[in-house]
Amino acid sequence: ETHGISFRIQIGVKELLDTDVLLKLLFHLPVNYPSTVPDISVNSDQLTRAQCMDVKDKLLEQAKKHLSEPMVHDLILWVQQHLKDVIKQSATVCNEKTTLSKGTEDGIWMVLLHLDHMRAKAKYVKTVEKWASNLRLTGRLMFMGKIILILLQGDRSSIKEYLILQKTSKVDVDSSGKKCKEKMMSVLCETEVQSQHKRFQTFEIKEYSTLEELQKEFETAGLTTLFSEFVPPLFK
């Protein structure tokens, strides 16, 4: 009712050399769909990151032509018919596009999330670990007293996909033990990783007994400003 719905569709498309390209499409339909275009994420083991971004851009262009009418089925038919052309075009502009996209949409991004609580902690932690691993995100899931923070680094498109999963999947249980979605998450900060920030090499779950310990984790990663701006207010 508040987040819309998300679903994955996997399709095989016969490509140039008659091999099957397996496309994994993640659609997030906002509440006011189809008056608003869906969020789309494209992944494929047979395509490069740049080609996946091109397919996504072309799908969004098509989506705009179908505004105010259900469009997912049309978009899937379109990509099955036009994938070859998109990949051909992508190959010709691949080199210049890659250097461009690295500095913008495809740079390394970072997001800091605050969770209000975890009732089914073990299951919740496992789910977050799995998503981070699948989307190749690194960072920390941090517990300090009642404060729960998730700090993630990775491709901007992967971070967007993580946020969709976090908001739309049943990750926890409510007070009566029924599975429920995360309704109390807030995005404290979402920004591009700068040169002074250190990259996390892995995704780890950590517990801290004092605020100083937590602060040290941020300082070690070159994120002192991020800490002082967003974390102390949570303890007030």
DRENDO-1510 file (C-alpha; in Angstrom, 1 decimal, always signed):
<recs>
REC; n; res; u; v; w
REC; 1; GLU; +0.0; +0.0; +0.0 .
REC; 2; THR; +2.8; +2.4; +0.7 .
REC; 3; HIS; +5.8; +1.0; -1.3 .
REC; 4; GLY; +4.1; -0.6; -4.3 .
REC; 5; ILE; +5.3; -4.1; -5.4 .
REC; 6; SER; +8.5; -5.7; -6.7 .
REC; 7; PHE; +9.0; -8.8; -8.7 .
REC; 8; ARG; +11.7; -10.5; -10.7 .
REC; 9; ILE; +11.3; -11.9; -14.2 .
REC; 10; GLN; +13.9; -14.1; -15.8 .
REC; 11; ILE; +13.9; -14.4; -19.6 .
REC; 12; GLY; +16.1; -16.1; -22.2 .
REC; 13; VAL; +16.8; -14.2; -25.4 .
REC; 14; LYS; +18.5; -15.7; -28.5 .
REC; 15; GLU; +21.5; -13.4; -29.1 .
REC; 16; LEU; +23.8; -12.7; -32.1 .
REC; 17; LEU; +25.6; -16.0; -32.1 .
REC; 18; ASP; +22.4; -18.0; -31.3 .
REC; 19; THR; +23.4; -18.5; -27.7 .
REC; 20; ASP; +20.8; -17.8; -25.0 .
REC; 21; VAL; +21.3; -14.6; -23.0 .
REC; 22; LEU; +19.6; -15.0; -19.6 .
REC; 23; LEU; +18.2; -11.6; -18.5 .
REC; 24; LYS; +17.2; -11.1; -14.9 .
REC; 25; LEU; +14.8; -8.1; -14.7 .
REC; 26; LEU; +13.7; -6.6; -11.4 .
REC; 27; PHE; +10.6; -4.4; -11.6 .
REC; 28; HIS; +9.5; -2.2; -8.8 .
REC; 29; LEU; +6.0; -0.8; -9.5 .
REC; 30; PRO; +5.3; +2.3; -7.4 .
REC; 31; VAL; +1.9; +2.9; -5.8 .
REC; 32; ASN; +0.8; +5.2; -8.5 .
REC; 33; TYR; +1.9; +2.9; -11.4 .
REC; 34; PRO; +1.1; +3.0; -14.3 .
REC; 35; SER; +1.0; +6.8; -14.1 .
REC; 36; THR; +4.6; +6.6; -13.0 .
REC; 37; VAL; +7.2; +4.4; -14.8 .
REC; 38; PRO; +8.5; +1.4; -12.8 .
REC; 39; ASP; +12.1; +1.2; -11.4 .
REC; 40; ILE; +13.9; -1.4; -13.4 .
REC; 41; SER; +17.1; -3.2; -12.7 .
REC; 42; VAL; +18.8; -5.4; -15.3 .
REC; 43; ASN; +21.4; -8.2; -14.6 .
REC; 44; SER; +22.9; -10.8; -16.8 .
REC; 45; ASP; +26.0; -13.0; -16.5 .
REC; 46; GLN; +26.4; -12.9; -20.3 .
REC; 47; LEU; +26.4; -9.1; -20.6 .
REC; 48; THR; +28.8; -6.5; -19.3 .
REC; 49; ARG; +27.7; -4.0; -16.6 .
REC; 50; ALA; +27.6; -1.2; -19.3 .
REC; 51; GLN; +25.4; -3.3; -21.6 .
REC; 52; CYS; +23.0; -4.0; -18.7 .
REC; 53; MET; +22.8; -0.3; -18.0 .
REC; 54; ASP; +22.1; +0.3; -21.8 .
REC; 55; VAL; +19.3; -2.2; -21.7 .
REC; 56; LYS; +17.8; -0.6; -18.6 .
REC; 57; ASP; +18.0; +2.9; -20.2 .
REC; 58; LYS; +16.3; +1.7; -23.3 .
REC; 59; LEU; +13.5; +0.0; -21.3 .
REC; 60; LEU; +12.9; +3.2; -19.3 .
REC; 61; GLU; +12.6; +5.1; -22.6 .
REC; 62; GLN; +10.0; +2.6; -23.8 .
REC; 63; ALA; +8.2; +2.8; -20.5 .
REC; 64; LYS; +7.7; +6.5; -20.9 .
REC; 65; LYS; +5.8; +5.8; -24.2 .
REC; 66; HIS; +3.4; +3.6; -22.3 .
REC; 67; LEU; +2.6; +5.9; -19.4 .
REC; 68; SER; -0.8; +5.4; -17.8 .
REC; 69; GLU; -1.3; +1.9; -19.3 .
REC; 70; PRO; +0.0; -1.4; -17.8 .
REC; 71; MET; +3.4; -1.9; -19.5 .
REC; 72; VAL; +5.5; -4.7; -18.0 .
REC; 73; HIS; +4.4; -7.3; -20.6 .
REC; 74; ASP; +5.0; -4.9; -23.5 .
REC; 75; LEU; +8.5; -4.1; -22.1 .
REC; 76; ILE; +9.4; -7.8; -21.9 .
REC; 77; LEU; +8.3; -8.3; -25.5 .
REC; 78; TRP; +10.2; -5.3; -26.5 .
REC; 79; VAL; +13.5; -6.4; -24.9 .
REC; 80; GLN; +13.1; -9.9; -26.4 .
REC; 81; GLN; +12.8; -8.4; -29.9 .
REC; 82; HIS; +15.4; -5.6; -29.6 .
REC; 83; LEU; +18.1; -6.9; -27.3 .
REC; 84; LYS; +20.4; -7.7; -30.3 .
REC; 85; ASP; +20.2; -4.0; -31.5 .
REC; 86; VAL; +20.8; -2.6; -28.1 .
REC; 87; ILE; +23.9; -4.8; -27.6 .
REC; 88; LYS; +25.2; -3.9; -31.1 .
REC; 89; GLN; +24.9; -0.2; -30.3 .
REC; 90; SER; +26.3; -0.7; -26.9 .
REC; 91; ALA; +29.5; -2.4; -28.3 .
REC; 92; THR; +30.2; +0.6; -30.6 .
REC; 93; VAL; +30.0; +3.2; -27.8 .
REC; 94; CYS; +31.2; +0.8; -25.1 .
REC; 95; ASN; +34.6; +2.3; -24.5 .
REC; 96; GLU; +33.6; +5.9; -24.1 .
REC; 97; LYS; +30.5; +5.0; -22.2 .
REC; 98; THR; +32.3; +3.0; -19.6 .
REC; 99; THR; +34.7; +5.8; -18.8 .
REC; 100; LEU; +31.7; +8.2; -18.6 .
REC; 101; SER; +29.5; +6.0; -16.5 .
REC; 102; LYS; +32.2; +5.2; -14.0 .
REC; 103; GLY; +32.2; +8.8; -12.8 .
REC; 104; THR; +28.4; +9.1; -12.6 .
REC; 105; GLU; +25.8; +6.5; -12.3 .
REC; 106; ASP; +28.2; +3.6; -12.1 .
REC; 107; GLY; +30.6; +5.0; -9.6 .
REC; 108; ILE; +31.0; +3.5; -6.1 .
REC; 109; TRP; +28.2; +4.7; -3.8 .
REC; 110; MET; +27.5; +4.4; -0.2 .
REC; 111; VAL; +24.3; +4.4; +1.9 .
REC; 112; LEU; +23.8; +4.6; +5.6 .
REC; 113; LEU; +20.5; +3.1; +6.9 .
REC; 114; HIS; +18.9; +3.1; +10.4 .
REC; 115; LEU; +16.6; +0.3; +11.5 .
REC; 116; ASP; +14.3; +0.7; +14.4 .
REC; 117; HIS; +14.3; -2.9; +15.6 .
REC; 118; MET; +14.8; -6.6; +14.6 .
REC; 119; ARG; +12.4; -9.0; +16.2 .
REC; 120; ALA; +13.6; -12.1; +14.3 .
REC; 121; LYS; +17.3; -11.0; +14.6 .
REC; 122; ALA; +19.0; -14.2; +13.3 .
REC; 123; LYS; +16.8; -14.5; +10.2 .
REC; 124; TYR; +17.0; -10.8; +9.5 .
REC; 125; VAL; +20.8; -10.7; +9.7 .
REC; 126; LYS; +21.1; -13.8; +7.4 .
REC; 127; THR; +18.8; -12.1; +4.9 .
REC; 128; VAL; +20.9; -8.9; +4.9 .
REC; 129; GLU; +24.1; -10.9; +4.5 .
REC; 130; LYS; +22.6; -12.8; +1.5 .
REC; 131; TRP; +21.5; -9.6; -0.2 .
REC; 132; ALA; +24.8; -7.9; +0.3 .
REC; 133; SER; +26.6; -11.0; -1.1 .
REC; 134; ASN; +24.3; -11.3; -4.1 .
REC; 135; LEU; +24.6; -7.6; -5.0 .
REC; 136; ARG; +28.4; -7.5; -4.3 .
REC; 137; LEU; +28.0; -4.9; -1.6 .
REC; 138; THR; +30.5; -4.4; +1.2 .
REC; 139; GLY; +30.2; -2.7; +4.5 .
REC; 140; ARG; +28.9; -3.3; +8.0 .
REC; 141; LEU; +25.7; -4.2; +9.9 .
REC; 142; MET; +26.3; -2.5; +13.2 .
REC; 143; PHE; +24.6; -3.0; +16.6 .
REC; 144; MET; +25.2; -0.6; +19.5 .
REC; 145; GLY; +22.7; -0.9; +22.3 .
REC; 146; LYS; +19.3; -0.4; +20.6 .
REC; 147; ILE; +20.8; +1.3; +17.6 .
REC; 148; ILE; +21.0; -0.7; +14.4 .
REC; 149; LEU; +22.9; +0.7; +11.4 .
REC; 150; ILE; +23.6; -0.7; +7.9 .
REC; 151; LEU; +26.5; +0.9; +6.0 .
REC; 152; LEU; +26.8; -0.3; +2.4 .
REC; 153; GLN; +29.2; +0.4; -0.5 .
REC; 154; GLY; +29.0; -0.7; -4.1 .
REC; 155; ASP; +27.6; +0.1; -7.5 .
REC; 156; ARG; +24.8; +2.7; -7.3 .
REC; 157; SER; +22.4; +0.3; -9.2 .
REC; 158; SER; +23.1; -2.5; -6.7 .
REC; 159; ILE; +22.5; -0.1; -3.8 .
REC; 160; LYS; +19.2; +1.0; -5.4 .
REC; 161; GLU; +18.2; -2.7; -5.8 .
REC; 162; TYR; +19.2; -3.4; -2.1 .
REC; 163; LEU; +16.9; -0.6; -1.0 .
REC; 164; ILE; +14.0; -2.0; -3.0 .
REC; 165; LEU; +14.5; -5.5; -1.5 .
REC; 166; GLN; +14.8; -4.0; +2.0 .
REC; 167; LYS; +11.5; -2.1; +1.7 .
REC; 168; THR; +9.5; -4.7; -0.1 .
REC; 169; SER; +10.5; -8.1; +1.3 .
REC; 170; LYS; +9.2; -9.8; +4.4 .
REC; 171; VAL; +12.3; -9.6; +6.5 .
REC; 172; ASP; +11.0; -9.6; +10.1 .
REC; 173; VAL; +8.1; -10.7; +12.2 .
REC; 174; ASP; +5.5; -8.5; +13.9 .
REC; 175; SER; +4.5; -8.6; +17.6 .
REC; 176; SER; +2.2; -11.6; +16.9 .
REC; 177; GLY; +5.0; -13.5; +15.1 .
REC; 178; LYS; +3.7; -13.0; +11.5 .
REC; 179; LYS; +6.2; -12.3; +8.8 .
REC; 180; CYS; +6.2; -8.5; +8.0 .
REC; 181; LYS; +8.0; -6.0; +5.8 .
REC; 182; GLU; +10.4; -3.4; +7.1 .
REC; 183; LYS; +8.4; -0.2; +7.7 .
REC; 184; MET; +10.7; +1.6; +10.2 .
REC; 185; MET; +13.8; +1.9; +8.1 .
REC; 186; SER; +15.2; +5.4; +7.4 .
REC; 187; VAL; +17.9; +6.3; +4.8 .
REC; 188; LEU; +20.2; +8.6; +6.7 .
REC; 189; CYS; +22.6; +9.3; +3.9 .
REC; 190; GLU; +23.2; +8.2; +0.2 .
REC; 191; THR; +26.3; +9.6; -1.5 .
REC; 192; GLU; +29.1; +8.8; -3.9 .
REC; 193; VAL; +32.3; +7.4; -2.2 .
REC; 194; GLN; +35.0; +10.1; -2.2 .
REC; 195; SER; +38.7; +9.7; -2.4 .
REC; 196; GLN; +39.2; +10.2; +1.3 .
REC; 197; HIS; +36.8; +7.3; +2.1 .
REC; 198; LYS; +38.3; +3.9; +2.6 .
REC; 199; ARG; +36.6; +1.0; +0.7 .
REC; 200; PHE; +35.3; -1.9; +2.8 .
REC; 201; GLN; +36.6; -5.2; +1.4 .
REC; 202; THR; +34.0; -7.4; +3.0 .
REC; 203; PHE; +30.5; -7.2; +4.6 .
REC; 204; GLU; +30.6; -7.9; +8.3 .
REC; 205; ILE; +28.2; -8.0; +11.3 .
REC; 206; LYS; +29.7; -6.1; +14.3 .
REC; 207; GLU; +28.5; -5.3; +17.8 .
REC; 208; TYR; +29.9; -2.4; +19.8 .
REC; 209; SER; +29.6; -1.8; +23.5 .
REC; 210; THR; +30.3; +1.9; +23.5 .
REC; 211; LEU; +29.6; +4.9; +21.2 .
REC; 212; GLU; +33.4; +5.5; +21.1 .
REC; 213; GLU; +33.9; +2.0; +19.6 .
REC; 214; LEU; +31.3; +2.7; +16.9 .
REC; 215; GLN; +32.9; +6.1; +16.2 .
REC; 216; LYS; +36.3; +4.5; +15.7 .
REC; 217; GLU; +34.8; +2.1; +13.0 .
REC; 218; PHE; +33.6; +5.2; +11.1 .
REC; 219; GLU; +36.9; +7.1; +11.6 .
REC; 220; THR; +39.0; +4.1; +10.4 .
REC; 221; ALA; +36.9; +4.2; +7.2 .
REC; 222; GLY; +37.5; +8.0; +6.7 .
REC; 223; LEU; +33.8; +8.6; +7.6 .
REC; 224; THR; +34.2; +10.9; +10.6 .
REC; 225; THR; +31.9; +13.6; +9.1 .
REC; 226; LEU; +29.3; +11.1; +8.2 .
REC; 227; PHE; +29.3; +9.8; +11.8 .
REC; 228; SER; +29.1; +13.2; +13.5 .
REC; 229; GLU; +26.3; +14.3; +11.2 .
REC; 230; PHE; +24.0; +11.3; +11.4 .
REC; 231; VAL; +24.8; +9.0; +14.3 .
REC; 232; PRO; +24.8; +11.1; +17.6 .
REC; 233; PRO; +21.3; +12.5; +16.9 .
REC; 234; LEU; +20.0; +8.9; +17.0 .
REC; 235; PHE; +21.0; +8.6; +20.7 .
REC; 236; LYS; +19.0; +11.7; +21.7 .
</recs>
